[in-house]
Amino acid sequence: MEDPRIISERLLDNVERVIIGKTQEARLAMVTLLCRGHLLIEDVPGVGKTMLARALARSTGCDFQRIQFTPDLLPSDVTGVSVFNPASREFEFRAGPVMAQIVLTDEINRATPKTQSALLEAMEERQVTVDGVTRGLPEPFMVMATQNPIEYEGTFPLPEAQLDRFLMRVRLGYPSPTDEVLVMDAQQATHPIDSLEQVTTAGEVVELQQAVREIYIDPLIKQYIVTLVNATRDHEAVYLGASPRGSLALMRCAQAFAMLEGRDFVQPDDIKLLAFPALGHRVIVSAAARVRNVETAEIIDECIERVPVPGARARGGA
């Protein structure tokens, strides 16, 4: 396989032809894909959430499906349904949009909890069960969900169990004035997504996902992750801290990020950088702290300050 960093940089450069000025956010989306995880993009309309998903799918050559979540959406509209064929006198399975490789679930919090839960099995076990028959999902498989954090009328907030299924949560934010002008220039005649070319294959993405697991992570770094996650559980402003799945997510994200940086080992700065995207949505602020306008980002920053960074240690040493 070609150097993983070269493949990753080629992918990022291609995505940034569409998503201008959001290098770090695009990199986090790449990290999520390489970790075999799922991404929750929470931001106001019009900042490029849908375009990020489309650009990533087109750059990798993966099958792409979009599900527009609405209150009347049914679970069968997501997973698929068995339809009776009069000619063969048998039921035939019609696959739902979740059977693609990259699935965009737009405005995920507008669907009912019953429909939201249709994604749980797919996201965690990479399979769907319809009418008692279990069907595997293609590889690579990634759910990119979007939600608007401002408009809550007619929405159903995601339960903690589903939030925990997302590897990371990111916010794109508004572009800078300079970048916004560049966006206008890029889209003056046509949209860049229309001419975006495939720069790698789905098979290469799977190989990159396997390579991520080979990135070395020292036992002291693992202990650092666990101590940091435990600090979120013990923080005085937290009602519910990050789960053990959060520890695994942070470890895997750090491995992928190290590979994108051209390293074959994880360092403490990777953990600090990825702590909020990987843990922020898993931490529930207590009611008393919400009254004081305490934000999750503040809590994560305080936990990072409280937990000592592991000392220098020779790689693979005793």
C-alpha positions in Angstrom: 0.0 0.0 0.0 1.1 3.5 -0.7 2.3 5.7 2.3 -0.8 6.2 4.4 0.1 9.9 5.0 0.3 10.6 1.2 -3.1 9.0 0.6 -4.6 10.9 3.5 -3.1 14.3 2.4 -4.4 13.7 -1.1 -7.9 13.1 0.3 -7.8 16.1 2.5 -6.6 18.4 -0.3 -9.4 17.1 -2.5 -12.1 17.7 0.2 -10.7 21.2 0.8 -11.5 22.1 -2.8 -15.1 22.1 -1.6 -14.8 22.9 2.1 -12.7 26.0 2.1 -10.9 27.2 5.3 -11.9 24.3 7.5 -8.7 22.2 7.5 -9.0 21.0 11.1 -12.6 20.1 10.7 -11.9 18.2 7.5 -9.1 16.4 9.2 -11.3 15.4 12.1 -13.8 13.9 9.5 -10.9 12.0 8.0 -9.9 10.7 11.5 -13.5 9.5 12.0 -13.5 7.6 8.7 -10.1 6.0 9.4 -11.3 4.9 12.9 -14.4 3.2 11.4 -16.4 5.6 13.5 -19.4 8.0 12.9 -19.5 11.7 12.9 -22.0 14.2 14.4 -21.8 17.6 12.8 -23.7 20.2 14.9 -24.0 23.6 13.4 -26.3 26.2 11.9 -27.6 25.8 8.4 -25.5 26.8 5.4 -22.0 26.2 6.7 -21.2 23.2 4.6 -22.2 20.1 6.6 -23.8 18.3 3.7 -21.0 19.3 1.3 -18.4 17.8 3.7 -20.2 14.4 3.5 -20.6 14.5 -0.2 -17.0 15.6 -0.8 -15.7 12.8 1.4 -17.8 10.2 -0.4 -16.9 11.4 -3.9 -13.1 11.6 -3.0 -13.1 8.0 -1.8 -15.3 6.6 -4.4 -17.7 5.2 -1.7 -21.4 4.7 -2.3 -23.3 7.7 -0.9 -26.9 8.0 0.4 -28.7 10.9 2.1 -31.6 10.4 4.4 -33.6 13.5 5.2 -34.9 12.9 8.7 -38.5 14.2 9.3 -41.1 13.4 12.0 -43.0 11.1 9.6 -39.9 9.0 8.7 -40.3 5.3 9.6 -37.6 2.9 10.6 -38.2 0.8 7.5 -37.5 4.0 5.4 -33.9 3.7 6.9 -33.2 0.0 7.1 -35.3 -1.3 4.2 -38.4 -3.4 3.9 -39.5 -6.8 2.6 -42.0 -6.5 -0.3 -44.1 -9.3 -1.7 -43.4 -10.1 -5.3 -46.6 -11.6 -6.9 -44.6 -13.1 -9.8 -42.3 -15.2 -7.6 -44.8 -15.3 -4.7 -42.0 -14.6 -2.3 -41.0 -11.6 -0.2 -38.0 -9.7 -1.6 -35.8 -7.4 0.5 -35.6 -3.8 -0.8 -32.5 -2.3 0.8 -32.8 1.0 2.6 -30.4 4.0 2.2 -28.5 2.9 5.3 -27.0 0.1 3.2 -24.6 2.5 1.6 -20.9 3.1 2.5 -21.2 6.8 3.6 -24.7 7.7 4.8 -25.7 11.3 5.5 -28.5 11.6 8.0 -29.6 15.2 7.7 -31.3 16.8 10.7 -31.2 13.6 12.6 -33.0 15.2 15.6 -36.1 15.8 13.6 -37.1 12.1 13.4 -38.9 10.3 16.2 -36.9 8.3 18.8 -38.2 5.1 17.2 -36.7 6.0 13.8 -33.5 7.3 15.4 -33.0 3.9 17.1 -33.1 2.2 13.7 -29.6 3.5 13.3 -28.2 2.0 16.6 -27.6 -1.5 15.3 -26.1 -0.2 12.0 -23.7 2.2 13.8 -22.5 -0.2 16.5 -22.7 -3.7 14.9 -22.5 -2.7 11.2 -25.6 -4.7 10.3 -29.3 -4.3 10.1 -32.0 -6.8 11.0 -35.3 -6.7 9.0 -38.0 -9.3 9.5 -35.6 -11.5 11.6 -32.9 -11.6 8.9 -29.6 -9.9 9.6 -27.7 -8.3 6.8 -24.2 -7.0 6.9 -23.3 -3.4 5.8 -20.6 -2.6 3.2 -17.1 -1.6 4.2 -16.1 1.1 4.8 -19.3 2.2 6.5 -19.7 5.6 8.1 -22.7 7.6 9.3 -22.4 11.4 9.1 -25.3 13.0 11.0 -26.2 16.7 11.1 -28.3 18.7 13.5 -29.1 22.3 14.0 -28.3 23.4 17.6 -30.4 26.6 17.4 -33.9 25.5 16.2 -35.5 23.0 18.6 -39.2 23.3 17.5 -40.4 19.9 16.4 -37.2 18.1 17.2 -36.4 15.0 19.4 -33.1 15.4 21.2 -30.8 12.5 20.7 -30.6 10.2 23.7 -27.3 9.6 25.5 -27.2 6.0 24.1 -27.2 7.3 20.6 -24.9 10.2 21.2 -22.4 7.7 22.6 -22.4 5.9 19.3 -20.8 8.8 17.5 -17.0 8.8 17.6 -16.7 12.6 17.4 -18.8 15.7 17.3 -17.6 18.7 15.4 -18.8 22.2 14.6 -17.8 23.8 11.3 -18.5 27.4 12.3 -18.7 30.4 10.0 -15.8 31.0 7.6 -13.5 34.0 8.0 -14.4 36.9 5.7 -11.4 36.0 3.5 -12.5 32.4 3.2 -16.1 33.5 2.5 -14.9 35.5 -0.5 -13.0 32.5 -1.7 -16.2 30.4 -1.4 -18.1 32.9 -3.5 -15.3 32.9 -6.1 -15.3 29.1 -6.2 -19.0 28.9 -6.7 -19.5 31.8 -9.1 -19.9 29.7 -12.2 -20.4 26.1 -10.9 -20.1 24.3 -7.6 -16.7 22.6 -7.0 -18.5 19.4 -5.9 -19.7 18.9 -9.5 -16.1 18.5 -10.8 -14.6 16.8 -7.7 -12.7 13.7 -8.8 -12.1 10.4 -6.9 -8.5 10.3 -5.6 -8.6 7.0 -3.8 -10.7 3.8 -3.6 -12.9 2.3 -0.9 -10.4 -0.6 -0.7 -7.6 1.8 0.1 -9.7 3.4 2.8 -10.2 -0.1 4.4 -6.4 -0.6 4.3 -5.9 2.7 6.0 -8.4 1.7 8.7 -6.4 -1.4 9.3 -3.1 0.6 9.4 -4.5 2.9 12.1 -4.7 -0.1 14.5 -1.0 -0.7 14.1 0.0 2.8 15.4 1.9 2.4 18.6 0.3 3.7 21.8 2.4 3.5 25.0 0.8 2.1 28.2 1.4 5.4 29.9 -0.6 7.1 27.2 -3.5 4.6 27.7 -3.3 5.4 31.4 -3.4 9.1 30.7 -6.6 8.6 28.6 -8.3 6.6 31.3 -7.4 9.1 34.0 -8.6 12.0 31.8 -12.0 10.2 31.2 -12.3 9.4 34.9 -11.7 13.1 35.6 -14.9 13.9 33.6 -16.8 11.5 35.8 -15.5 13.1 39.0 -15.9 16.8 37.9 -18.1 18.8 40.2 -20.1 20.3 37.3 -20.8 17.0 35.6 -24.0 14.9 36.0 -22.8 12.0 33.8 -19.2 11.6 32.6 -17.7 9.9 29.5 -18.3 6.1 29.2 -15.6 3.5 28.6 -16.5 3.8 24.9 -15.2 7.3 25.2 -11.8 6.0 26.3 -11.7 3.7 23.3 -12.8 6.5 21.0 -10.1 8.8 22.2 -7.4 6.1 21.9 -8.5 5.3 18.3 -8.8 8.9 17.3 -5.3 9.6 18.6 -3.9 6.6 16.6 -5.5 7.9 13.4 -4.4 11.5 14.0 -0.8 10.3 14.6 -0.9 8.5 11.2 -2.2 11.6 9.5 0.7 13.5 11.0 3.2 11.0 9.6 4.0 9.4 13.0 3.8 5.7 14.0 3.2 6.5 17.7 0.8 8.6 19.7 1.9 11.5 21.9 0.1 13.3 24.8 -0.6 16.4 22.6 -2.7 14.2 20.4 -4.9 13.3 23.4 -5.2 17.0 24.4 -6.2 18.1 20.9 -8.8 15.4 20.4 -10.3 15.3 23.9 -13.2 17.7 23.3 -14.3 16.3 19.9 -14.2 12.8 21.2 -15.5 13.4 24.7 -17.6 16.6 24.7 -20.8 15.0 23.5 -20.5 12.2 26.0 -20.4 14.5 29.1 -23.7 15.8 30.5 -23.5 19.0 32.5 -25.4 19.1 35.8 -28.4 21.3 36.2 -26.7 23.6 38.7 -23.8 24.1 36.3 -26.1 24.8 33.4 -27.7 27.6 35.4 -24.2 29.1 35.7 -23.7 28.7 31.9 -20.9 26.2 32.3 -20.0 24.7 28.9 -18.7 21.2 28.2 -15.6 22.7 26.6 -14.7 24.4 29.9 -15.1 21.1 31.8 -12.9 19.2 29.3 -10.2 22.0 29.5 -10.3 21.9 33.3 -9.9 18.1 33.3 -6.9 18.4 30.9 -5.3 20.9 33.3 -5.9 18.7 36.3 -4.5 15.5 34.9 -0.7 15.3 34.8 0.9 14.5 31.4 2.8 11.2 31.4 6.6 11.6 31.5 9.0 10.8 28.7 9.4 7.1 28.1 11.4 5.2 25.6 9.1 3.5 23.0 8.5 -0.1 23.9 10.5 0.3 27.1 9.8 -1.6 30.3 
